């Protein structure tokens, strides 16, 4: 079986060693120094960056080296109720 060319398996390193993973959050309540970590160079070329972001963050900026975007479909919506 050949992996689909768009699958993560097709993008993996040619070596047998697993990739390192760096998971970082990105949302407005983080400090500026925490937010800028997603733009820092990766520790090595065998590291995959995973950014967990709000829908605002994922649509309003470009992060270098991002190959895939997964939208979980969740959003925070504030509702006004006139009865309260």
C-alpha positions, 0 to 999 in steps of 0.5 A: 500500500502506498500512502496517499500523497496528502496523508501525514505518512507521506510527509514523514522523514525517510528515516525510521526514527519517529519525529519529535513533536512540539505542541504550542497554544495560540490565543489572545489570553497568552502573553506576547512572549508565549504567543511568539514561540510559534514563530521561533525556529524549531529545535531541529529538522526532525521536529513537527510543530503543532499549534492549537489555536483559536479560530481568530488566530488561525485565520489572521496570521501566517505561521511559517512551515505549517503544512496542515490546518485542522479546524475542530469546528468549535467557537466561542460565541457570546449571546445577548439575552434581553430577558436577563 
